[in-house]
Amino acid sequence: MRPYYLFEFCDVTWLPTGIRECLYEMMESCHSGIRSFNRTTSDAVLATCRKFGLKTIVEVGAGRAPLTRLLAQSPESGNLTLVPCDLVPNVAVYRSLESQYPGKVRPIYDRIDLTQPQPLLRNSLISFVGVMHHIPLELRPAVIASFKNSDSVIMVDEPLRRTWYSLILALLSVFVGLWVPIARFRQPGKLRRFFWCWLVPVAPLCFTWDAIASCLRQWNPDEWRNGLRLAGVADDRSQVVATSNSLSVQWSCLSAAR
């Protein structure tokens, strides 16, 4: 699976570190500040774990592992094991989380190709948070099918949809980039934000383009249902729930013995 695409600016090696840091801060401001997307997703993941009696949560395509970080901070995560992983693992972030939450956070430092069955990703809740739209359309059925015998529950949560409403919000996200230097004025990195968000406003433009491309690459609910069927997931083992600006998909690959 190719790791880089036109809109995945945080993954490309040629992007200056300062821009990449600004992009991560903008994303965090959107999903954990302006919206409660990350918190809502972590609550749903915990509820699903309790429902199915699962003890391990795997955050695939984790990037900076926002879900793992939130779950690790939650007293409700109890004795759960949290496993961030990615096609391009963020080793520095993983080591920091592993050190901060020893025994609880257990990252996978190897590259994970989700088009192939992964022996390490079994008997778990597998969470894709804002990840599936990064996967090329032609590879998505293979990714879904790779979990067929995993004895796991898979959750996909997308913060945007392929709708005019989401596209308009994506266009407006340029203002998030202009606002972040003010919102984070007391935090380290003021000069970096001033340069890349205001003086040479590359970061807001990258963030806006990324949001628009993310909308256009989303599957709508019917496409999700068709994709699940194509991958061999029965309708009675899956559910697709869409709101005005987000989409949640869940399907079970638990064995009948459970």
Stockholm file with secondary structure:
# STOCKHOLM 1.0

chainA/1-258         MRPYYLFEFCDVTWLPTGIRECLYEMMESCHSGIRSFNRTTSDAVLATCRKFGLKTIVEVGAGRAPLTRLLAQSPESGNLTLVPCDLVPNVAVYRSLESQYPGKVRPIYDRIDLTQPQPLLRNSLISFVGVMHHIPLELRPAVIASFKNSDSVIMVDEPLRRTWYSLILALLSVFVGLWVPIARFRQPGKLRRFFWCWLVPVAPLCFTWDAIASCLRQWNPDEWRNGLRLAGVADDRSQVVATSNSLSVQWSCLSAAR
#=GR chainA/1-258 SS CCCCCTTCTTTCTTSCHHHHHHHHHHHHHIIIIISCHHHHHHHHHHHHHHHHTCCEEEEETCTTCHHHHHHHHCGGGTTCEEEECCSSCCHHHHHHHHHHSTTTBCCCCSCCCTTSCCTTSCSSEEEEESCGGGSCGGGHHHHHHTTTTSCCEEEEEESCCSSHHHHHHHHHTHHHHHHHHHHTTTSSCHHHHIIIIIISCHHHHHHHHHHHHHHHTCCCHHHHHHHHHHTTCCGGGEEEEECSSCEEEEEECCCTTC
#=GC SS_cons         CCCCCTTCTTTCTTSCHHHHHHHHHHHHHIIIIISCHHHHHHHHHHHHHHHHTCCEEEEETCTTCHHHHHHHHCGGGTTCEEEECCSSCCHHHHHHHHHHSTTTBCCCCSCCCTTSCCTTSCSSEEEEESCGGGSCGGGHHHHHHTTTTSCCEEEEEESCCSSHHHHHHHHHTHHHHHHHHHHTTTSSCHHHHIIIIIISCHHHHHHHHHHHHHHHTCCCHHHHHHHHHHTTCCGGGEEEEECSSCEEEEEECCCTTC
//
